[in-house]
Amino acid sequence: MISKFIEQVFEKVKSHSQLVLKGVELLNELLVDLRKNDVRSAETSFNELLMVEKQADAIKREIIGELHSSFLHPDDREDFLRLTIELDKVVGFAKSAAKRLIILHHVGIKIPADYYQTMEEIMRNTVEASSFIVHMVENIIKDPSKALEYSNMVEKREEEVDELRFKLLEKLCMECSERVNPICIFLPGIIDDIEEITDRAEDVGDIYKLFIIGK
């Protein structure tokens, strides 16, 4: 039987995951705005993402504080902490990628149009992976088997993103071997930040898998 305290913590983890998803969605909006050269919308998306990241960080601190003062078994407390911290890293990398994109725009460096198509495909998979994490958290108590299905779906999206990342980096390497330009220096970091989002989302799913195996 799930204790009332654990249910309350899961409600906060659920709220945390929803904010994390919102942050990833805002990164996606920012990328689309920049492709359209809609600077005002891109700046708005960026500022909203910063606010969402702060809200997510506040909930993370609340969860950690409650866990610290609880009488949970140390293993359960550690599982909650790892889940919360890894989840928070998702929105952290979303903020990092957004900052890099905004800086690129501010200094007048344009991402070539043919790169945007693959980047937006990466982001589509990234948003889906983040939404699956929300569904996973929502089902941990009410339907653990369904939560497991969602964690497996996150893993598939991470594999898709990994393949797309290599495809994009290969294209970048080929073009940069002929002519080095600022994109050769700055774009790999942005791509890596976005890929880290699905890596951390997969880690959240793996923590849940370890959690149910240990029960």
Buried (B, 14 or more C-beta within 10 A) or exposed (E): EEEEEBEEBBEBBBBBBBBBBBBBBBBBBBBBBBBEEBEEBBBBBBEBBBEBBEBBBEBBEBBBEBBEEBEBEEEBBBBBBBBBBBBBBBBBBBBBBBBBBBEBBEEEBEBEEEBBEBBEBBBBBBBBBBBBBBBBBBBBBEEBEBBBBBBEBBBBBBEBBBEBBEEBBEBBEEBBEEEEEEBBEBBBEBBBBBBBBBBBBBBBBBBBBEBEEEE
